[in-house]
Amino acid sequence: MEMNSASLNVFKAVADTGSIAAAARRLHCVSSNVTTRLKQLEAGLEVSLFIREKNRLYITPEGEHLLRYANRILALIDEAQTSLRDKNPVGPLRIGAMETTAATRLPPLLAQFHRHMPSVELHLNTSASGPLTAQVLNSELDVAFVAENDGIRHDLLNSAVLCRETLVLVTAAGHPDVLTGADLQVTNPLAFRQGCNYRLRLEHWLREQGISEAAPQEFGSFQAILGCVAAGMGIALLPKNVVCQYEPGFSIRSHGITPAIGEVDTLMIWLKSRETSRVLRCFKDFVSEQN
């Protein structure tokens, strides 16, 4: 017989009471059931758990050793059941987000959620929209905040809009107004790594403007991108709210761009199959209430 919670419960009842009959009364079953389970457990473990003398059972050293484990295991099971029956969610929540979203949109949202649900352990990873979408599909993340793109139109995914971002073209501060690609003094794109939706949109706009496409210089943070833009190394396409926050600290300026390129939704995505998770459901509802 495999050792499981039921067999451990029987074993513990016998160990606590020292009697098959008393254990049966505690477990609300007949004595023969207790005897059968106990014999099966001993046979499965190939040890004697009790010494039988007259009408009394005395636990063996092997039984004492198992009892220590049984007490810990049964206590953990009881703790887990109590925790899961609690109306408040508990456990880890793995969140992915674009660098810009993690820096500007998420901090107040996550801070407020943590105040409401302190038993949820928040883990945040940043990456580009493409890799984040793949990580959600592979169950490496529970939820992610990504820019709208074709990859999220997947049968396994659900999504909800977090916000609509307005993207702006960013140049060095002394650059003249940019209405079309012909107005650019530098055309070298500075962007996040492959899979970034903003990078794809900038490349698309440059092609529309008839500008020969140069390979983007890749960066891991928007601060690095803005610093290089300010130094005149190239141009970038970033959310307006990010640029506005950092404009006082960098010698940069922003330019409007056609809405077809410059308007994009930031979406919260998750696997349909994980919607039964209480933690995920609570987080989704919380985010929706804040919008």
N, C-alpha and C positions, 0 to 999 in steps of 0.2 A: 504493500500500500504506500502510495506517495505521501510524504509529510505535507500537510496543508493546515490551514487555520482550523478546520473542523477537528482534525485529529489532535492538534495541539491543544484545543479547548478541552477535549476529553482527557487528555493526559494531564493537563493542569488541574482540572477538577478532581481527578483521582489523587494527584499529589497533594492538593490542598486539604482534602477531606480524609485521605487514608483509607477510603472505603469505596468499593464499587457501587454499593447501594446508595450511599450518601452522594456520590458523584452523579448517579442517575437522577436522584431527586433534584439536585441543583440544575441539571441540564434538561429536566422535564422529559425524560425518556426511560425506557425499561433497562434493567441491569444488563440484560443479554447484549444490548446494543453497545453498551460501554465496554463490556468484556471483549466483544468481537473487535471493536475498533482498537482497543489497547493491544490485543494480540497481533493484529495486522500491522500496527505501528512498530512493535518490537521485531516482528519478522522482517519488515522492510528495512529497518536499521540494523538488524542482526545483533541486537543487544537486549539484555534484560533490564527493563526500566524499574521494576519493583521486585522485592523479595516477598513472597506470600507466606505468612505465618498465621495459622488459624484463621480468624476473621479480619485480620489486619494486614494492610500492605505497607511495606517499608521501602522507601525509595533507595535505589542503588546509587553508587557514585556516578555511573553513566547517566542515570535519571536526573541527578542533581545538575550535571553538566547541561543536559538538554533543557531542564527547567529554566536555567538562566537565559538561554536563548528564547524559550517559549514566552517568558514574561516580556522580554524586549520586543519580540515580533508581534505579539498580541496587543501590546500597548501602542506600537506604531500603527497597526491596522485600525485600532480604535481612534487614534489621533487623526488618521487620514479620513476616516468616515465622518468624524465630527467636523473636520475642516471643510470637506466637500458639501456637507449638509448646510453649512453656514451660507447665508444669503449673500454675503460679501465675497467677491472673487479673491482667490489667493493663488500665487505661483508666478512663474516668469512670463514676461511678454517681450518677445524679440521684435524690435521695430527697426525698419530701414528707412532712410530718407536721403534725398539729395543734399549735398553740402549746403546749398543756399537755403533750403527749407529748414534744415536742422539748425542753422544759425539764426534765422529770423522768425519763423512761424512756430516752431515746436517748443522752444524753451518755456514760454508761459503756459502753453497747453499741457505739457508734460508735468510741469510743477503743480498746476491745479489738479490734474488727475491724481498725482501722487498724494496730495493732501486729502482727497476724497477716498482713495483706495490705497492706503499705505502697505497693505499686504501683497500688492502686486509688485514684483521685481522688474523694473524697466531696464532693458538693455538696448542701446541705440548704436547702430552702425550706419556709416555714410558711404554712399557710392553713387554712380550714375544710374539713370533710370533703367537702362538695359540690364545691367547686372542685378539690380534690385528686383526687377520683375522675375528674372530667372531664379533668384534665391527664394522668392515667395513660392514659385511653382515647385521648387525642390524641397519645400518645407524647412528651409534653413531660416526663414523669417516668418513670423506670424502675420505681420502687416507691414506695408511699405508705403511711403509717400513719393510718388513719381510724377513726371510730366506726362501728359496725355500723349500716347503713341500707339502705333499699330500693334505692338507686342502685347498690350494689355487687353486687346479684344480676343481673349482666350476663353474657351468653353469652361475651363476650370476656375476662372477668376470672377470675382465680383468687385465692384468699385463704387466709390462715392466721391463727389467733388469736395475737396478741402477749400480751395480758393481759386480765383482766376488771376493769373499773373500777367502783368504787362511787361514785356521784354523791351529793353532799349539797347541801342548800339552805343558802345562806350569807346571814346577816343581820349587822347591827351587833352588837357585843358585848353591849350592854345589852338586846337584844330578848328577850322571854319565849320559853319553849319553843313550838315550832311543831309541832302534830300534824296540823292541817288548815289549809286556806286561811283559815278564820275567825280563826285565831290571828295572822295577819299584821297588823302595824301599818303596813307599807308594802308595796305590791304592784307597784311599778314594776320591770319586769325589766331587768337590766343584762346584756349578752351580747356575744359576738363577732358579726361581720358575718353577713349572710345566707348560709345554707349550713352553719352550725354545727349539729351534731346535738344538742349540749347545749342550745342555744337552743330548738330545736324541742321538746325534751322538757320544758323549763320552761314553754313556752307551752301545751303539751298538759296539763300538770299544773294550771296555772292555770284552764284551761277546765273541767277535771274538777271543780275546786273551786268552780265557779260564779262565778269572779272575772272581771269584765269586762276584756277583754284590752286593755292599753295597748301602744302601739308600743314595742318594746325600744329602749333607748339602746345604741348600738353602740360597741365599743371594739376596739382592735387588740392588746391584751395583757391577760393575766389580772391582772397587777399593777395596771393601771389600773382594772379591774373591782373588785378587792378594795379598793382605796383609796376608791372611790366607795361601795361597800357600807359600809365602815367609817364613812363620813361620813353615813350614813343616807339616801342617795339612792335606794336600792332594794335588790333581792335578786338573787341569782345562783344558778346550778346549775353546780357544778364538781366535778372528781374529788376524792375525799376526800384522796388522797395529796398533791395540790397544796395544798389548804387547810391540811392539817396542817403542811406545811413553812413556810407563810407566816403561820400564826396568831400566832406570837410577835411578828411585826413589824407586824401590823395589828390594829386593834380590831374583831375579827369573831368570830363563833361559827358552828358548823355544826349542822344539824338533819337527822336521817334522813328519808328520803322513801320512798314505796312502791316495792318492788323492781321492779315493772313499768316504772317510770320511772327508778329509781336504779341498776339493774344494766345495764351495757352492755359489750360486748366491743370492744376496740381491735384492729382487723384490719390485717394487712399485705396489700396488694393489688398485683397486677401483671398485665400482659397475658399471656394464654396464648401468644400468638405470639412473645413475647420470651424464652420459657423456654430457648431454645437458647443464650442469652448466657451465657458462662462466668462473667462478673462477677456477673450477676444470680443465677445458680444458686448460686454460692459464697456470696453474701450471704444468700440465703434459707436455705440449709443452716446457715449460722452462726447466724442468728437462731433457727432451730428448735432447734438444739443448746443454746442458752442458756435456753430455756424449760423 
